[in-house]
């Protein structure tokens, strides 16, 4: 005798260490602000129709504009992407949206039934106080579920600094770019605990077709986001001007940032210590990344040192990701043996004549505007063919 169990019951019965949770916002994630089609329809008639279709009179008790918003204004692509994430990652929804402040769990399950999402909705994040902020409520929920480790916060408000490495921001709705990020976080964890990254170092290079990147920036830090010289010695560990130029590259290309710098060696310990303020370098880097809405998406594997080291690490990362359509390498050093990677390298250092003596030259570093424009051109025009990897 085969006994079937519903998705809802199966998700409810899971221990926290087995769960995969999407803390879900609605406005700006499923419902674009520009979508207002509901006002063009008879919403009372819609409620009656849905109550009859689903044999659920609870629809009649709901606010007609909420019902209309879910039925007419939730983006079809966003809903489809959410369905795939929940199904393929075997994940559940814990609602963090402000909608929870005026609705019960029963209300939300009824509304989500319109798109067959109700079976995945298990809880709503409780409010820590009346009209509290999501970035206060979600940590309170997590503290009550200390063994819950596989989760991602999805919202249109930037909350990366509150959920470092576990946050995905939606610009208008949950599109393909956001889908890829959410999938990676649910399957492989945050960038400093990426299980796929660990597989590189153990020799297991497996991946799934859903682990997708389109365009990427391989980012060095010293000599790229600082001058690695006088300004750094004077305490300017990260130069805001260069971070601003990096943001310009991301804005113009929608590329994701992969850390290739030797800073990788300190990242894991810093992250696992709770992003301790004691590490002034990482603290300042992330402060400026938060300011300019930048985030790290991953790291290259640590394989070897010497002039072939960094090129090999980048090639290894790329070799398992044939879907990458464009990439650029930002680095200040000139001794790397880039070989076929050379056309994709932007070198952020050069020799400059001293003001007092033209014969004396000094090395100048940093991601200048001209470097950013060169990187943008490479990302938007260069393509990696299948044979080159």
HELIX and SHEET records of a PDB file:
HELIX    1   1 UNK A    7  UNK A   12  1                                   6    
HELIX    2   2 UNK A   16  UNK A   18  5                                   3    
HELIX    3   3 UNK A   37  UNK A   40  5                                   4    
HELIX    4   4 UNK A   43  UNK A   53  1                                  11    
HELIX    5   5 UNK A   57  UNK A   61  5                                   5    
HELIX    6   6 UNK A   64  UNK A   68  1                                   5    
HELIX    7   7 UNK A   69  UNK A   73  3                                   5    
HELIX    8   8 UNK A   76  UNK A   88  1                                  13    
HELIX    9   9 UNK A   98  UNK A  101  5                                   4    
HELIX   10  10 UNK A  105  UNK A  112  1                                   8    
HELIX   11  11 UNK A  113  UNK A  115  5                                   3    
HELIX   12  12 UNK A  118  UNK A  120  5                                   3    
HELIX   13  13 UNK A  134  UNK A  144  1                                  11    
HELIX   14  14 UNK A  176  UNK A  188  1                                  13    
HELIX   15  15 UNK A  195  UNK A  202  1                                   8    
HELIX   16  16 UNK A  230  UNK A  233  1                                   4    
HELIX   17  17 UNK A  240  UNK A  253  1                                  14    
HELIX   18  18 UNK A  264  UNK A  272  1                                   9    
HELIX   19  19 UNK A  280  UNK A  291  1                                  12    
HELIX   20  20 UNK A  309  UNK A  319  1                                  11    
HELIX   21  21 UNK A  339  UNK A  344  5                                   6    
HELIX   22  22 UNK A  369  UNK A  381  1                                  13    
SHEET    1   A 5 UNK A 121  UNK A 124  0                                        
SHEET    2   A 5 UNK A  92  UNK A  95  1                                        
SHEET    3   A 5 UNK A  21  UNK A  24  1                                        
SHEET    4   A 5 UNK A 151  UNK A 155  1                                        
SHEET    5   A 5 UNK A 167  UNK A 169  1                                        
SHEET    1   B 5 UNK A 296  UNK A 299  0                                        
SHEET    2   B 5 UNK A 256  UNK A 259  1                                        
SHEET    3   B 5 UNK A 215  UNK A 219  1                                        
SHEET    4   B 5 UNK A 326  UNK A 331  1                                        
SHEET    5   B 5 UNK A 345  UNK A 347  1                                        
SHEET    1   C 2 UNK A 349  UNK A 353  0                                        
SHEET    2   C 2 UNK A 361  UNK A 365 -1                                        
END                                                                             
